């Protein structure tokens, strides 16, 4: 009996690692799908840190001011990302997946930006560059923004396809990244006319 139990325990132990690995892999994918990790900003942050280490090009001026500004921007960006993520989770009706929304979220930071998470990561990216005092940020930030602009346009195309009228109305009111909110005013002919408001 003991022999059988030992053999069974050994078989179970031998079979467990693949199950554990699959479970970890599934959890990792689930976590990745629920976190805002845009490739452009992540690569840009890694790039500015590596470039500054290999070939430092300092930003002229006070390092204390640069570090303070970098900290403020980075903390603001992280806070904006956390706020936007919490708002998305709040509106999820089923298992939360960042890339597969259940509805068009128009509240919280989404009331003034259609892509607040991209905006938050850009602030973090620039903030880290300033904190390091690296002029390389002038090269990595535009590349990151351009890469994520392409992604945001593709995302909006998918959202317009999934929520045609709802997203169109939302896009008429709220700027893509930052700017003044807009409201639609009706003309005498009854056709909507976009008006900028403060």
N, C-alpha and C positions, 0 to 999 in steps of 0.2 A: 504493500500500500504506500509505504514511504517512498519506494522507488518510483512508483507511478506518479505520485505527487511531485517528486523532484523533477521527473521528466516533463510533467505538465508545466511546472513553474518555469523550467528552462525554455520550453517551446514558447510560452507566453512572453517571457523576457526577450527571446529572440525575435518574436513577431512585433513587439511593442515599438522598437525604434522607427520602422517605416511609418506606423500609424502616428507616432509623435511628430515625425518630420512632416507628414502630410497635414496634420493639424496646425503645426507652426506655420507652414506655407500658406494654408488657408487664412489663418489669422493675420499673417503679414500682408496678404493681398487685400483683406478686408480693411485693415488699418490704412494701407496705402490709398485705397479707393475713397476713404473718408477724410483724408488730409489734403489740404491745398499745398501741393509741392510742385509749382511750375518749373519746368526744366530750365527755361531761360534765366530765371533769377537764381536758382540753385547753382547752375554752372557759372553764372556771372559772379556770385559771391565766392565760390571756390577759386575762380580765375583771378579775381582781384587780390585775394589773399596769397595765392601762389606767385603771381607776378610781382607783388610787392616784396615777397620774401626773396625771390631770385634776382630781381632787378628793381630795387626800390626807386620810385620817382615820387618824392614828397610834394605835397601841396604846400605852396608858400603860405606863411601866416602862423598865427598862434596855435600850437598843438592843443592847448587847453580848450580854446574855442572850438576847434575841430572835433575834439573828443566829446565835448558837451553837445554840439549839434548832432554828431553821429548817434549819441545815446538817445537824444530826444526823438530823432527820426526812426531809429530802430524800435524803440519802445512803442511809438505811435503806430508803426506798421504792424507790430505784433498784436497790439490791442485791436486794431482794425480787423486783422485776420481772425482773431478770436471772436470778435463780435459778429462778423459775417458768418463764420462757421456755426456759432450758436444759433443764429437766426435761421440758417438753412436746416439745422437739426430740428429746430422747433417746428418747422413746417413740413417735416418728413412724415408721411402717413404710414409708411412701412419701414423696412430695413433701410437705414440711411446709406446712400451711395452718392458721393459728391457729384460724379459725372452723369448721374441719371436722376434728375430732379422730378418730384411728383407734381410740382406746380411752379408757376412763376412767382418767385419771392419778391415782393415790392416794399417790404418794411425794413426797419433798422437801417443799416448802411446802404441797403439796396434802394432806399428811397432817394439817394443822391448820387449813386454810381451803379451802373449795371455790372461792373466788375470790381467790387471793392477788394477782393482778395488779391487780384493782380496789383491794384494800387498799393495795398499793404506791403506786398513783397517788394515792390519798387522802392518804397520808403526804407525797408530793411536793407535792401541792396546798397542804396546810396548811403544810408546811415553807417553801415559797416565800412564802406570805403572811406568816409570822412573820419570815422573813429580811428582807422589805421593811418589816416593822413596820406592816402595813396592817390596820386593823380591818375592811376590806371582806371579809376572809377569812371573817368570821362570816356573811356573806350568800352568797358564792360557793360555799363548801364544802358547805353543806346542799343547795343546788340541784344541784351535781355529784353528790353521793351519791345523791340521790333519782332523778336521771336514770339513773344506773348501776344502781341497785337494780332499776328497771324492766327494764333490759337483762339483768341477771343472772337475774331470774325467767324471762324469755323463753328465755334460754340453757338454764336447767335444764329447762324444759319440753321443749325440743328434745332434750336429752341423755337425759331419761327416755323419750322416744319412741324414741330410737336404741339406747339400752342400758338397757332397762327394769329388769330385776332387779339388774344390776350397779350402776347408778347409785342405785337405791333403797337398797341396802345401804350404799353409800358415804355417802349423805345422812343415813342414820340414825346414822352414826358421827362424821361431821365437820361442824362448824358451817358455816353459809353464809359468814360473814366472819371472825368471831373469837369465841373462847369456849372453854369446856371441851370436850374430846373426850367422846364418849359411847360406851358399849358396850352391846351387847344381851345381856341375861341371860335365860335361859329360866325360865319359871315352872313350877309343878308340872303345869299343863295343857299344857306344851310350847309356849306362845305367847310370842313375843319381847316383852321388856319393856325399854325404853330406860332405861339407868342412866347418870347423870353421873359422870365420874371426873375427878380432878384432872389 
